[in-house]
Amino acid sequence: MKGSTHVVIAGALALVAGIAALAFPLPAGLAVTVLVAWAFLVSGVVGMWGGFSGWGQPHAGWVFFFGLVEVILGVWMIANPFQGLVSLTVFAGVLLVLSGLGRFLVARAFGGGAFWLLVLAAIVSIAIGLYALFAPFMATPVLIGTLLAIELIPVGVTLLALGVVLKRNTDL
């Protein structure tokens, strides 16, 4: 199979997954929560192993401790995926507020024609972030899954377009 075909298949899968996440944001959010939980668990085990195997090294105790915290967090999120989803929603809210504040700083620094577009993007990010922070139980069922969809759909379209261009222009 050619490389361009792989790109088209990846794009189609990302687009279908994005549409599914948009149609079913709660299951998509729970899937993200479980994936993050397993990432915490694996990372924590590796951190604990690194801290334990390098016990004589500086800060090995801290490495072990933070690995243990990640394991506990991962196990907790796997055991309580809905509560983990709420935690991820709050975390996403914080990131969105910080991202919006950063956009305000960029808008102020650059000014020019894109100033109002950056200000609008900042206001939207901060508004969504504040919604997630102050109404996490209302935002939880849709926010993480919708954010996943918002990411997957453009990625899918981009990969599909890239695959088509590669098929036309190369033998990849």
Buried (B, 14 or more C-beta within 10 A) or exposed (E): EEEBEBBBBBBBEBBEBBBBBBEBBBEBBBBBBBEBBEEBBEBBBBBBEBBEEEEEEEEBEEBBBBBBBBBEBBBBBBEBBBEBBBBBBBBBBEEBBEBBBEBBEBBEEEEEEEBEEBBEBBEEBBEBBBBBBEEBEEBBBBBBBBBBBEEBBEBBBBBBEBBBEBBEEEEE
